[in-house]
Amino acid sequence: MVEAARILLVDDDPDLRELCAQILQHAGYLVDPVGDGEAALAQLEKRTFELGIFDWHLPGLGGQSLLEAVGWRWPELPIVIMTGYSDEDKAVVAVEYAQAYLRKPFEKQQLLDTVGRVIHRMSAMRSGEFPAGTRASTTPAPPSTEEVP
């Protein structure tokens, strides 16, 4: 039996955090939702995750600082960044550390497709199916009819 992938979900919006956690859990993932960067680092110290989904704008330890800390301490952890802001400079920094980028609002299916793609790609790289390329992947997912705020 294959064990479900564990995802660390970091967003300071409790409604969005809960909605994304429910969507991912319904799809069969194990999700640890937290509301800020400090809590994310504490969770990373406690257990192993197959994926991190981080909001860019967080209270306290912001998205860029969290990405840098995770990149140094857990470089093997793939990251998906989500943000409601369209600041191109921040997007460039985000994709330097992340495998994918989701712009809010995003659709349910886009979240699931992005997570599935990143986890599959990292699993394939670890098993040697194809060589590691760039960390970032901004290929858009196909549209769906359900929108996540």
Salt bridges, closest charged atoms under 4 A:
ASP11 OD2 - LYS104 NZ 2.95
ASP32 OD1 - ARG6 NH1 2.67
ASP32 OD2 - ARG47 NH1 2.64
GLU45 OE2 - ARG73 NH2 1.77
ASP55 OD1 - LYS104 NZ 3.19
GLU146 OE2 - LYS108 NZ 3.77
